[in-house]
Amino acid sequence: MATKETLKTCKKGHQYYKSSDCPTCPVCEEERKPKGSFLALIGAPARRALERENIKTLEDLSKWSEKEIINLHGMGPGTIPKLKEALKDNGLSFKS
């Protein structure tokens, strides 16, 4: 059964189709995506979860345990390996 998508318009005037009640505009999210940061490696829900906790750098991330990060709303299963790799590449790791 196909899900019906609804045409929506965000506050900035971008039009997009969504099949859920999620109000997030994909155009605005792409514009917000950080360039050249580890946050660019992960999906928008995970990025917003880290931003809610004021985690903006890998140094900030290294102050958290893997379990704490996994438990944040918005973290998907594919995010943790990407974060681990980014930490490792910079000589850091999750808090023990």
C-alpha positions, 0 to 999 in steps of 0.5 A: 500500500502506497503512503499518500504524500502531502504537499507542504510549505515551510516558513521560508516558502520551500515546497516539499512532499511528506507522508508524515506529520514531520514538520521538518523541511528537507530544503531547510535541513540541507541548508543548515547542514554544516560543511566540513564538520563531523556533524555533516557525516550524520543524518539530520535527526542525529545532528539535531540530537547532538545540537540539543545537547550543545555537542558542536565539536569532537572534543565535546562528543568525547566527554560523553559515553557511547551509551549516553549518545545512543540514548539521545532521541534521534540517534539511529543505529548507523550513526555510532560507527560514523561518530566512533570513526570521526573520534578515532581519526582525531585521536579521541574516543567516547568517555569510558 
